[in-house]
Amino acid sequence: MGRRARGRRLQAQPEGAEDGTEGGGKRAQADWEGGYPEIIKENKLFEHYYQELKIVPDGEWDQFMDSLREPLPATLRITGYKSHAKEILHCLKNKYFKELEDLEVDGQKVEVPQPLSWYPEELAWHTNLSRKILRKSPLLAKFHQFLVSETECGNISRQEAVSMIPPLLLNVEPHHKILDMCAAPGSKTTQLIEMLHADMSVPFPEGFVIANDVDNKRCYLLVHQAKRLSSPCIMVVNHDASSIPRLTVDVNGRKEVLFYDRILCDVPCSGDGTMRKNIDVWKKWTTLNSLQLHGLQLRIATRGAEQLAEGGRMVYSTCSLNPVEDEAVIAALLEKSDGALELADVSAELPGLKWMPGVSQWKVMTRDGQWFADWDEVPQGRHTQIRPTMFPPKDLEKLQSMHLERCLRILPHHQNTGGFFVAVLVKKASMPWNKRQPKVQSKSSEPRETTTSGPVGATERNHGDHSELDGQMTTGAGDSEATHTENTECNEKKDGVCGPPPSKKMKLFGFKEDPFVFIPEDDPLFPPIEKFYALDPSFPRMNLLTRTTEGKKRQLYMVSKELRNVLLNNSEKMKVINTGIKVWCRNNSGEEFDCAFRLAQEGIYTLYPFINSRIITVSMEDVKTLLTQENPFFRKLSSEAYSQVKDLAKGSVVLKYEPDSSNPDALQCPIVLCGWRGKASIRTFVPKNERLHYLRMMGLEVLGEKKKDGVILTNESAASPEQPENDEGDEQTTQEACVPDATTGDPAAAEPSR
C-alpha cells in the first residue's frame, strides 16, 4: 500500500513538468505574464552527471548550459478544427505579426514570430519573446491581450514546442481508438482530438480518445481543456495508469477486449528538461528522483504495450534527459516483450526537427555521487533503490538489435526549446504473457453509418480472445483488475444506465460522479425535440444521455456510438469523470412552443448536420449585429435574414453563416450559432470569449466592453424579455443561464455531485 501511495504521489509530480499550460481566466493570463524571481541557476551534481554520460556532443557543453539558464521563449499553437484554425492563422500573420515589425523594446529589436519548421501547416509559432517581455512592453499590449483572450477561448494554446512532438509522431487517423495514459493538463490530448476531427464534415469520427490521469483534481483541468474542442469522441477517466483496467466492447453481440490503435505514454518524470521554465528544478535536482520514478515509468509503459493492438503505435515520452528514465525504460520494455515490440525509425517524419539519437551505453549514479556501470557492481544494500532494468542489456548483440539510436533526445540549445525524450514503439505481436489479440484497426472499405446506435462496428479481430474475458489471462504488470471483467457485472444495473463503479472494486478519490444514463428509445422526451427541429432520420438518438436517473432531465449530452459501447460495457470497473458534449438544455418557457429544450452552443457543430428546420442563414453583417447587440429587432437584420425569421414560431433557432468565396476579405470559415427567436427580436446564446473571438476574426477589435466604433457589448448576465426561463433549482448561475455554454475552470464544469 505504501508503494502504491508513493506511486500516486510521484505520478502527480512535478505538476509543471509536462506542458506548464492551461487553465482559464487568471491562470491563462499568468501563463503569458509569468516570471520567476532571480535564483542561482547552478547545480554541480547535475553538470557532473550529464558530462559523465556524454549526452551532449563534444564542444557543445557551454552552449547547452547557457541555453538552460535562459528563460524559455513563448511558443504558441493554434488549436481547433482546420477552417477556424486557418482564420486565426490569417489574423495572426496579417494583423498582429505585421504590427510587430520594426518594433523595439528596451533598445532591442523584437523579432517577428516564426513558424516551427517541423510543425505542419504553420499552426505552431515560436515568438522569441519571453513572457516577461510580453508583460513589460506597452507596445505589445494588443498582441498580449489577443493571446490571453484566445487562450481563454481555447483557440490558442501556450504549449511548449517539444510537448507538441508526441501526438505528431502517433500518426493519428480519424478511425483510431486512442488511449492517453497520463493526460493532464491536456494540451497533447487536444492535439489528438483535433486529429480525429481532421474532416469537419464528419460529426462523429469512428475513433475516440480515452484520456486518463491518476490525479482526480487534474482530471477536471483535463475536462476543461478537452471541452474547448466540443468533441463527442473524448472520455476522461481517473485511474493509476500502471494498472488502468482492460476494457471490453460489444462486437456483434459478443464481448471482446478493447485494444487501442494508438497509445500516448507521456509518463511522470523528474523533469530536468524543464529547467528553463521550472526554475525550482535547479536546486531540487538529484539522481534520486530518476531512481524512484524508473519502476513506475516501466510499469506504465508495460501496461500501455499490453493494451496496444498488433500493428499499433505507442509513443513513450518524458521531459527528462536522463537515460535511467528514457533508454533504460525502453530497453527493459523491449527485452521483456521478447520481439513483440520494435522501435520505429521516425527520423524522416518531422523534417526540420533537430534531435540527438538515443544512447546505448550509460551508467547509474546514486544521490551521493557513487557510480555503477553494471548491476553486478551494486551492493546488496542498494538493491531496493537500484534495479537491474536501470542498466543497458549485457548481451551486446541483443542491445544492438534494439536500435536504441532510433530514440529522439531533444537538447535545449539546438532549437531554443526545452529538453525532451521520445521513443516510438510498434507492436508486432502479443506480449509474451498475453493471449493472441486483434491487429490494429484497418479503415473499413464500407461507408460509415451514422444511423445505427448499436454496438461498435466489428474491426478485424481474432475471436480466440474469450479466455481473457473470463479472467483466465496470463496477466502482466498491473493486470490484476482485468481479471474481474465478467464476474463483477452489477445485477441491479438498469438498461442504458452506467453508474459509478462499486466501492469494493476500487478506491474512489475526489468527487463521486453522477451516472451516465442513455435515453431509451421509447422515452416521451425525444419525439417533441425530433419534430420541433425536424431531425434527420439518420440522427443517432441512442447516443443521447443525461446525468440523472431521477427527476427532470435538464441537460442532454451526446457521445459517439463507439464511446456509448465503451460506457455500457465498462461502467462497473471504470471511473469516468466526463464524456459527451451538451447538445440541448431545458427551459420552462420552451414548453409553450412544443419543445422543452433549446440548443446548446457547445454541441451545435455536432448537432447541426442533423437539423432540418429553424435554420436562419445570416450574412457577416448580421453576425456582427447579433454578437454586439443583446436583443436586436428583426428589422436590424438583412432582408434575407428578416424574411426567414419573421414567420418562425418563438423558440430556439440556428444561425448559420456560410463564407462567400467570391469575397476574399470576408470571413472564410462557416459559423453556426445558437439563438432564440423572441416576439420581435432575436438573441444569441454564445459565451463571451467565443463572441469576442468571432468579432476579432471579422476584423473588429474589442477593448474591454467597447468595440472601436463605440457599440457597447451588453452585459451577458442581464435578463431580457425574450430570454428563456431557467429551471428553478438549476445549478447554473444567472450568468451561466444567459450564456449557458460558458466553460469554467471549476470542477463543477464536469457536473460532479458532491
Salt bridges, closest charged atoms under 4 A:
GLU15 OE2 - ARG218 NH1 3.95
GLU18 OE2 - LYS188 NZ 2.71
ASP19 OD1 - LYS188 NZ 3.00
ASP31 OD1 - ARG158 NH2 3.92
GLU33 OE2 - HIS144 NE2 3.62
GLU42 OE2 - LYS44 NZ 3.96
GLU47 OE2 - ARG69 NH2 3.44
GLU52 OE2 - LYS363 NZ 2.72
GLU60 OE1 - HIS413 NE2 2.69
GLU60 OE1 - HIS414 NE2 2.92
GLU99 OE2 - LYS95 NZ 3.62
GLU99 OE2 - LYS142 NZ 3.96
ASP106 OD2 - LYS136 NZ 2.76
GLU121 OE2 - LYS82 NZ 3.53
GLU122 OE1 - LYS93 NZ 2.80
GLU150 OE1 - HIS693 ND1 3.02
GLU150 OE2 - ARG696 NH1 2.41
GLU160 OE1 - LYS277 NZ 2.98
GLU173 OE1 - HIS175 ND1 3.74
GLU194 OE2 - ARG77 NH1 3.05
GLU256 OE1 - ARG461 NE 3.49
GLU256 OE2 - HIS463 ND1 2.76
ASP266 OD2 - LYS188 NZ 3.34
GLU306 OE1 - ARG303 NH1 2.60
ASP326 OD2 - ARG409 NH2 3.44
GLU327 OE1 - ARG409 NH2 2.71
GLU335 OE2 - LYS398 NZ 3.39
GLU342 OE2 - LYS428 NZ 3.93
GLU349 OE1 - ARG313 NH1 3.08
ASP368 OD2 - ARG382 NH2 3.18
ASP374 OD1 - LYS394 NZ 3.55
ASP376 OD2 - LYS394 NZ 2.45
GLU405 OE2 - HIS403 ND1 2.95
GLU468 OE1 - ARG246 NH1 3.80
ASP479 OD2 - ARG246 NH2 3.33
ASP479 OD1 - ARG303 NH1 2.37
GLU486 OE2 - LYS255 NZ 3.95
GLU489 OE1 - LYS255 NZ 3.31
GLU513 OE1 - ARG547 NH2 3.34
ASP523 OD2 - LYS553 NZ 3.81
GLU591 OE2 - ARG586 NH1 3.34
GLU602 OE2 - LYS227 NZ 3.46
GLU621 OE2 - LYS624 NZ 3.36
GLU630 OE2 - ARG683 NH1 3.59
ASP647 OD2 - LYS646 NZ 3.14
GLU658 OE2 - LYS656 NZ 2.58
GLU701 OE1 - LYS95 NZ 3.79
GLU705 OE2 - LYS688 NZ 2.79
ASP709 OD2 - LYS707 NZ 3.20
GLU716 OE2 - ARG691 NE 2.96
ASP727 OD2 - ARG554 NE 3.62
ASP730 OD2 - ARG554 NE 3.82
ASP746 OD1 - ARG754 NH2 3.84
